[in-house]
Amino acid sequence: MIISHKEIVKREESVVDDVVCNCCGNSLIHKKTSDGHIICKEYIRIEKLFGYYAEVFEDGERHTVHICEECYAKWIATFKHSPKQIR
């Protein structure tokens, strides 16, 4: 049996102030709403956890990057094989 009660609990939370493109450094925030939420421009987020066989980075090293739409377009233009478009 569970016996419970309601209680207001205050806790520390991380609050996002800005999201910036790792390439150009521009803000990805389109606007902030009156209730504190943020609406971002289009961007790509890449997260990579490197493993045992990584040759350049260490095992367990994690990278997270945010790239704006403009920088992503410039980047993929340099690819030998373009990303596949799925509609």
C-alpha positions, -999 to 999 in steps of 0.1 A, spaced: 0 0 0 12 35 -8 4 63 15 11 97 0 5 134 3 8 164 -19 37 188 -14 52 217 -33 88 209 -41 112 236 -53 141 223 -74 170 238 -94 165 236 -132 186 245 -161 170 273 -181 180 279 -218 191 314 -225 202 310 -261 210 284 -287 238 293 -310 252 278 -342 285 261 -336 297 272 -371 288 309 -374 279 318 -338 246 333 -347 216 329 -323 191 302 -334 163 318 -313 134 331 -334 114 345 -305 107 340 -268 71 336 -256 56 354 -227 56 321 -207 93 317 -211 94 292 -239 117 297 -269 109 291 -306 140 284 -326 148 288 -363 155 257 -383 187 239 -373 203 205 -372 215 190 -339 242 163 -341 252 142 -310 280 117 -312 293 94 -285 327 81 -297 335 45 -289 364 21 -285 374 22 -321 375 60 -325 409 70 -340 409 107 -334 387 111 -303 388 93 -270 365 64 -260 334 78 -243 340 114 -256 306 130 -265 301 159 -289 269 179 -294 267 205 -321 239 228 -333 242 241 -369 219 267 -385 201 261 -417 224 284 -437 256 268 -424 242 233 -430 234 242 -466 270 254 -471 284 223 -454 265 198 -474 274 215 -506 310 203 -499 299 166 -496 310 142 -523 276 125 -519 247 148 -512 222 138 -484 192 119 -496 160 140 -497 130 122 -482 96 138 -487 
